Amino acid sequence: MAEFKVVVSDETGDTQQFEVDGQDANRFLGRELGDEVDGGAVGLDGYTLELTGGSDEAGRPMRADVAGANLKELLLEGGVGYNPSRDGERKRITVRGRQVSEATAQVNASLVDGTFGDDEDETEAEDEAEAAEDDADEADADEDEDEDEDTEE
């Protein structure tokens, strides 16, 4: 049974980490980097996630230019999986393919539209607007009472 972590980031750079297993993890299996997945799999209902990367148990990165889910040794000059210390330096690195599989330990994803807390911001703004309306109604009621007292005298 598949079990892995899903790290989701939004356009502002905020990230949240989720652990998925069972049915939710199966939604990711067989998908490739760049594919879109329903956010409900990680508890983000109403959002769409785009798979951007990942790694296996040994920390080997997933590369978008390697087909399948198998390991492959590549001679790299840089990019995902290798950061050379000098110009022209190359090294043979083992990487994993772009397909999410049972061997995947972590999947990186980004929100397609929106940011974390969009719904919270809207509800907070609505609550603040309602509170302001209530305060305005109370102030109007106080003014009406003051006017009534002035006319009685």
N, C-alpha and C positions, 0 to 999 in steps of 0.2 A: 504494500500500500504506500502510495506516495505521501511524503510529508516534507514540507520545506517552508522557508521564510519568504515573505513577499515584502519588499521595501518599496513603498509608493511615495513619489515626490510630486509636488505641484509646481506651477510655473514660477512661484516666488522662492522656491528652493526648500520649503518646509517638507519634511519627510515623516512618514509614519511606518512602523514595522508591524507586520501581522504574521502569525504562524497559522498555516493552513494544512489540513489533512483530510483524508476521506474524500467525500463527494466534492468539497470545494477544491481540493488539490487536483482532482480529476479534470476540472474545467481548464487547467493550465497544461496538462499533459498533451503532447503532440503539437502544441502551438509553437510557432517560430518567432524569433525576434522581429518586431515590427507589427505583429498581429495585435488585434484589439480584443479585450476580454471584458465581460460585465463585471463591474466593481462589487456586485453583490457577493461574489466569491470570498471577499475579504471583509465584508461588512460595510462597504461603501455603496449602499443602494443609490441608484440614480446616476452613478458616475460610470464612465468608461475608462479602462486602463489600456495603455499601449505598452507592450513588453519592450524593454530597452536593453536588457542585459541579464547577467546572472553568473553563477559559478557552481562547481560541484563540491563534493565533500572535501577534496584535497585543495580547494581554492583555485582550481584552474578556471579561467574565464571562458565564457561563451563568446564566440566570434560570429558576427553576422555573415562573414564570407566563407564559412565552413558549413557545408550541407550536413543535415542529419544531426544525430545526438552523440556520435562516436568521438573518441579521442583522435587527435591528429597532431603530428609534429610538424611545425612550420618554421622556416628560417625567417625570422622577423627582423626588420630594421627599426621597428617602433610600432606604435598603435596599441590596440587593446591587448594586454598581456605582457608587454615588454616596453620598458623605458630605457633606451641606451644612454650610457654616460658620456660617450664621445660621438662625434660625427662619423658616419660610415660603419659604426659598430653593428654587427649582426649576431644573432644568437638563435639556436634551435630551441623552441619553446613548445611544450605540449598544451594544446587548447582543446576545448570541447565545442562541438557544433552548435548551430543556432536553434536547435529544436529542444524544447523542455522535455525531460525524461525522468525516470525514477532516480537517476544518478544526480539530478539537480538538487542542490542544497539551498540555494537562494535565487530568487528571481527579482530583478529590478524592473519597476514599471513607473510610468508617469501618468498623471491625470490628463485626459485628452482636452477637456474643457473645464474651466473653473479652478478654484483653489479650495484647500481644506477650510471648513468653517463658513462656507458661503451661506448655508442654511442657518447657521447660528447667527451670523451677522444680520441676516434678514429678520430673524425673530427678535433679536436684540433691538433693532431699529424700530420694529413694530411695537415692542413693549415700551420703548422710550416715547414713541409718538402717542401711544395710549395714555401713558402717565402724564405727558404734557397736556393732552386734551382734558384729562380729569382735573389737573391743577387749574386749567383755564376755566372749567365749569365751576369749580369751587370758588374761584375768585369772583366770577360773575354772580354767583349766589350770595357771596358776602357783600358785594356792592349793592345788590337788590335789597338786602336786609337793611343796610345802612341808609339807603334812600327811603325806605318805608319808615324808619325811625325818625328821620328828619321831617317827613311830611306829617307825622302824628303830633309833633311838638308844636 
